[in-house]
Amino acid sequence: MFNWKKYEDKLLMIKAYIENEGLFGPEVDAELVLPNQEDFELKKEIPYIRVHFYIDEQHRRTRIIELFEYYLEKDLTELTKLIKDMIEEFVAESESTEYGGG
C-alpha cells in the first residue's frame, strides 16, 4: 500500500486540470476523489478519477480511473496527457456504444 499523501500537491494540480469546466465537453463530468473524502468508494486507498458520460438527462455511463503509484510517479505533463487520453478513450467508447458503434 502506497502513501498517496506524498503525491498530494500533484493530485491537487490534476484536480484543477480535470475539473476545468468544458475540458471534455458538456456531456462529460470528471472529478478527482481522494481516500480522505466522504464519497470515496474503493476499498483500497488509491486516489481515482470518477468520469461520467451523460447520454441524456436520465442516463449516464461511469468509469473509475485508479491513479496507482506508478502513474503518480510520472511528471505532471506526462500524467495529465495520460489521464486526458484515458478520459477521451472512455468518451469514444461511450459514444460508439450509444450512437451506433457496438
N, C-alpha and C positions, 0 to 999 in steps of 0.2 A: 504494500500500500504506500503510495507516494504522498508527500505533503503538498497538497495543491496550493496552500497558502504562500509557499515560496514563489509562486508564479502570479500572485495576486495583482501586482501592478500591470503585468502583461494582460491578464484576464480583464481588467478594467478597461484597457485600451481596446481590446477585442469587443467588449460590451458596447462601447461607444461606436465602434465601426459597424457592427451588425445591426444595432438598433437604430441606425440612421434612417429616418423616415424616407421611404421611397427607394432605398438602395436596390431592393429586389423586386420592386413593382407593388402595386396596390393589393394584389391578391396574396402576398407573402408577408408573414409576420415572423420575425426571428428574435429570440431572446436568449441571453446567457443566463443559466441557472447554476448557482454555486451551492455546495453542500450545506452551507450555513443558512440558506434561505428556507422559509416556511414551505414553499411549494416544491421543494426538491423531491424528486420521485424515485431515484435509483437507490438500491440497497448499498452499493459501494460508493465511496466518497470520491467520485470523479466528476468534475465540472462538465456541463454539457450545454449544447445549444438546442433549444426546442424550436422547431420550424413548423409553421402551419401554412399550408397552401389552401386558400379558400376557393372552393369550387363554385359555391353560391352562398347565400346568407345562412342556410341551414346545414351545409355540408363542407367538411374540410378533411384534408389528409395531414397527418403529423409525422414528423421524423425527429428522432433524437440523435444528435451527433455528439458522441462522447469525446471529450478532449483529454486523451491519455497523455501521460508524461512525455512520451516520445514526440507528440505533436507540440506540446508546450515548450520543449527544448529548442524548437526551431526559432530562427529570428522572426521578428514581428511581421516583416514584409512577406516572407515565405508562408508564415502561418495564416495571415489574412487571405492570401491568394488561395491557399488550400481550403480554407473554410468557405470562401466565396464559390470555389469550384464545386464543393460538396453540396452547397445550397442550390446552386444553379442546376446541378445534376438531378437533385430531388424535384425541382420545379419542372424540368424537362420530362422526367418520368411521369410526374403527376399530370402534366398536360397531355402527354402521349396516351396515358390510360383513360383520361376523362374525355378527350376530344378526338378519339378515333384511332389511337395507335395500338392499343393492346388491351 
